[in-house]
Amino acid sequence: MSLVRQQVAIGPRPAGSPQLRRLSTRLRTMLPGGAFEPFPTSGQQQGLRNVVGVLPGRAPAILIGAHYDTQYRPKGFVGANDSAAGTAALIELARDLRSDLPADHREIRFVLFDGEEAPPGCADRNFQYCALRGSRAYAAAHPGQIGDMILLDYIANRGAHFPREANSSPDLWAQLRRAAGQVGTEDIFPDTTQTPIIDDHIPFLDQRVPSIDLIDWSYPYKNTDQDTLDKLDPAVLGRVGATVERLIIDLNAQ
C-alpha cells in the first residue's frame, strides 16, 4: 500500500508523460534485474517503455504483468485501482518470490506495461488496436518464451470479488482457484464468470499462451476520477497477492 500511495501522490501518469517516465526509473530499481524495454509508437506518445524484471530459471517462463500508466484525462485521474494497485502487487510479488521459490523453478518475468490505456482519439471500438501498446510489443518481441501469463488489474477495491474474466483460460483459472483454496481466499474467487474484457492478456492469448486477468469489473469507480485511495482495501490487495504467489509456487511444482 505504501507504493500505491506513492504512485497516487504523483497524480495523473499517462503514457508518454514526464511524470510516468520518472516513475518508471524508480520502479526499475525495485525489480530483480530491472531494465527498460522501449518500443516504437506512433503519434504524440513517444518514448514509451515497459519495465521488466526477471528471476532466471527454466523454460517456459511465467509472466506476471500489470500496467503502470493511467488514463488520458484532463483532470485528476490518479488510478489508485486502475494501475497503482496492480503495479504495487507485482513489485511485492517480485520481492517475496525471490526467497519462496524452489531451487529448480521456472523463470519468472515481471512486466509493467506502458501504454495500456488508449491514447487521445482512440474510439472504444478500436481499443484493442490503439491501446494495449506495451503488452502487444512485449508479446511480439518474445514469441514462444512465455508458458503462462497472469495479469493484475483492478485488484484492491473494497468488497472485491473476482469471477473468471470470460477471455481468461479456464484451466489456468481453475489452478488459481485451487491456490485460493490453499491460502483461504476462495471466497473472493467465486466459481462464476464475468464479462469478457479486452486487457493486456489478449496479446498473449493470441499466441495461445494460457493467460488470466484478475480484475473486478464491477468496481463502481472504474474509469472515473473517483478511483482514489479511499476506495481501496489493503486486506483485499494482500489476499490477491497471497493467492497469486501460491499459484506461482504451484505452477513450479508441475
N, C-alpha and C positions, 0 to 999 in steps of 0.2 A: 504493500500500500504506500510505502514511502516513495517508491519510484513512480507509482501512479500520480501521487501528489506533485512530484517534481515535474512531470510532463504537463499536467494540467496548469501548473503555475506559469509555464511558458506561454500559454494561451493558444490561439489557433496555430496549427503546424501543417499547412497544406504542402503537398509535393512541390518542390522547386523553390520553397521559401528559405530565406536565410536562417530563420529560427529552426526549421527542420534539419537543415544542414548542420547547424551547431549541435542539435540533439543527437544526430547520427554519430558525430565524433565521440560523444560521451558514451553512447550505447555500445559502440565498437569495443571500448575498453572493458566492458562488462561481460563479454562473450569469450569463451575459450578459443584462442587463435583468431580473435576478431579481425575482420577485414571488410573492405568495401568491394562490392561488385557493381560498378557503374553499368548502365545500359542505355542505349540510344533512345531518344524520344523525339517527337516532332511537335511543332507548335511552340508555345511560350514556356512550357515547363522543361527547362534544360537542367542538366546536371543531376538527374535522378540516380539513386544508387541504393541497392539492397545492402543491408548489414548482415554479415554471415559469421557464424562460428561453427566449430566442429570438435567433437570428441572422436578422434580417429578409431576405427575398428574395422570389422569385416563387412563385406558387402552382402546384400544391398543395404544402403543407408536408410535410416528412419529420419524423416524430416518433421520438425516441429516448426510451424510458421505462425506469424501474426503480421498485421500491417501496422506501421508506426506513423503514417500520415493521417491528417484529419481532412474533413470536407472543406471544399472551397465555398466559404460563406462570408458575406460582407461583415458580419458581426461576430459575436464571441462564441463560436463553436469550439469548445475545448476538448470534446471527445473523451470524456472520462471512461466510458464503457466501450466506445467505438474507436479504439486504438490503444489508449493508455493502459487499460487493464490487461489486454492480451499481450502487449509488449512487456509489461512488468512480469507477468506469469512466465513468459518464455525465458526471461533473464533469470528468474529464480529457479526454474527447472534446470537451466544450464549449470547453475551453482550446485544444486542438490545432486544431480545425476553424476557429477564428477566422482563422487565418493560412493554412490549407491549401486552402480552398475557392476555386473560380474566381470571378471578379468577378460573373458573372451567375448566381449559384447560387440554388437553391430555398431557400425559408425552412426553417430547421432549428429545430424546437422540442425542448426538453429538459424532460421532465416527471418529477418524482419524486412517485410516487403515495403518498398516505396511505391507511391503512385497507385495504391489500391482504389482510392476514391476517383470518381470521374472528374476530368478537367472541365473548366467552364465551356459551355456549348455542347456538351455531350448529352444527347437525348436519352431518357431512361431506356428506350428500346434498344439502344446501342451500347449499353453499359458494359456488356461482356467484351466489346471490341475496343472501346476507348478508355476503359478503366482496367483494373487488374494488370497494370503495366509491369510491376515488379515480378509478380508471380508468373506471368506469361514469359517474361525474359528469362527468369531462372529456369523454368521448365525446359525452355528451348535450348538453353546453354548446357544442360546436364541430362540429356536423354539417357534412359536406361540405368541411371545411377540410384534412383530412389525406389525403395521397396514398399514403403508405407508413408502416408502423409497425414499429419494431424494439425488442423487449423484451429487457432484460438481467436474468437472474435468477441461477441458480447458475452462475457463470462463472469461478471461480478455484480450484477444488479440484485437488489433486494428481492427475495421471493423467486429467484430464477429457477426455471426448470428447462431441461434440455432434451426434448424428444429428438429422435433421429431426423436430421435435416434430410429431405427426400432424395437429394442427389448423392448423399453420403453412402459409401459402400456398406451394405448390410453386414457382411462378415466381420469387417473391422469394427463396426459399431457394436456388434454382439460381443466382441472381445473387450471393448470399452466398458460395456455393462457388467461383464464378469469382473473386471478390475474394480468397478464401483462397488460390487458386492463384497469384495475383499476388504475394502477400506471403509465400508459403511456409508457410502454416498448414493446407493441405488435409488433413493427417493427423489433425487434431482435429475436422474436419467431414466425417465419412465419408458416403458416398452410401447411407445406410440411414435407416430411420425408427424412432423410438421411440414410446412410448405417447402418446395424446392427453392433454393437461394443461389443466386449467381455470386460466387465469392472466390477467394484466392485458391480454393481447392480444385476449381474447374480445369485449369490448365494441366493439372496432374491427372485428373480423371480422364481427360482427353488422351493422355498417354497410357491409359489403362493401369495407372498406379492406384491401388486401394487408398482411398482418401476419405476423411471425415471432417465435418465442420461443426465445432462446438459453438453454438450460438443460440441465444434465447430471442427469437424473432418477435416474441410477444412483448418485448421490452417497450413500455409505453412512451419512452422519451427518445426512441431511436430517430435519427435524422432531424433532431431539433436542438436548439441552443440550450435546452434544459438537461442535456446529457452531462451532468455535473457530478462532482464528488459526493454530494449528499444523497445521490440515488444508489450508491454502491454499498455492498455489504462485505467487509473483509472476510467474514466466515465463508461466504459463497466462493470467493476467489480462492481461499485456501482449500476448500473441498474439491473444486475443479482441479487445482494443481496437484493435489494428492492422488486424484483418480488418474490423471494423465501420467504421472510418474509411475504409478503401479502398472499402467498399460505398457509403458516403455520397458519396464523390467520384465513383464510377462512376454512381450514380443521377443526379448532376448533369450527366453528360456525355450523357444521353439526350435 
